[in-house]
Amino acid sequence: MRMSLKESTPNSFRVVFKQSAYDEFKRLDNSVKLKVAAQLLKIQGNPLVGEALGNKFGIDLTGLRRIYVDNRRLRIIWEVQWDRVIVLVFGIGSRDKEEIYKLVARRFKEKECQPHNPRGGPA
């Protein structure tokens, strides 16, 4: 399933994924993908929705935000890049033993990783 988000308007941000986050999205069950997509549309319209993250479980996630999906079973974690008018999704996953936070912290520190635009074209 290819993710389709409405085209960005002057008042909305473009949603872009780290490749690994997009792979996580693709592995989700279709019913959950729809719930994630609905939350991504909220984020696209207001990138400050959700909760700002700081230090979670001893992991520095300053600069990232999160929102819950599917009755708090999943979290979407992203960074707002104001200068590029994009929301960069770093991870979609469960909080199971704080794994998603550890995983996102590693991805956040990886400067060489290029974002993935699910609609094609440069991120």
N, C-alpha and C positions, 0 to 999 in steps of 0.2 A: 504494500500500500504506500503510495507516495503521499507525503503530507502536503496538504494544501491549506495555506493560510491566505486570508484576504490580502490583496495588494496593500502595501503601505500607503497611507495617506500622509499629508503634511503633519497631521497630529498623531501619527502612530510610528512605532519602531518596527524595524524588520527583525524577525526572529531567525537566528542563525545557530547552528549546532556545532559543537566539537564533533568530529567524526565518530568518536567513541560514544558520545551521547546519542547521536543519530542511530547508531547501531543498537543501542539499548531501546530506543523508541521502536525500531523496526521489529524487535523481538517480542514486544508486548502483544497480548491478545487484542483482537480488533475492538472489542467493547471498551477496553482500557485505553486504547489509542484514541478513541473518540473523546473520552474524559480528559486525557492529557491535552488533546488538541483544543478543547474548550478552554482549558486553563491557559494554554499558550496564547489564545486570542485575547484573554483578559490581560495577560502580560504585555502583549503587543500594544494594546490600547493604553495601558498604564503600567510602565515598567517598574514602578515603585509599589505595586500591589504585593501582597505577601509580607514576609518578615525579613528584615536585614539580619544577616548572620555576622557574628563576631567570633568569639572563641567558643567552639562546640566540642565538648569532650576533650579539651586540651589541644584542639586542632584550630589553627588560625584561618578563619574563613572570612575575614574582613574584606568588604567590597562585594560580597556575593549576597544573593537573596534566595529565599525559598518560598514555595507555595505547596500546599498539600493537594493530593489527587486521590480519588477513590476511597473516600472515608478515612483519610490520613494514612493509607497503606503505602502510598508512594509520595516521593518528594521530587519536585523539579527545582533544580538549583541553577541560577543564572547570574550573569554580570551585566549591568547596564553600561554600554559604551556610548556615552553622551556625544562624543566628538564624531562618531561614525553613525549615530542614530540607529544602533542595533542593540538587540538583546542577545547575548551569547550564552547558549545553554551548555552547561558543563556536565550535567548528569541528570538522569531520571532513574530513580530506584527506591527501594525500601530502606528504612533506617536500620534494618537488621544489624544489630551489633555495631552500629555507627559506620558500617562499611561504606555507605554512599558518601559520607562526609570525608572519610579517608581517601576514597577514590577521587573525589572532586578536588581535594586539596592537592593531590599529585598532578591532576590535569591543569589546575589553576597555575601551578608553578612551571609547567612545560611551555616555554615560549616558542618552541619550534613547531608545535602542533598548529595546523591550519584549520580554520573553521570550515564546516560543511554547510552549504546552502541547499536545502532540500528541493528548492525550485530550480536549481541549476544556476549557472553563472557564478561570477566571483562573489565571495562572501564579503 
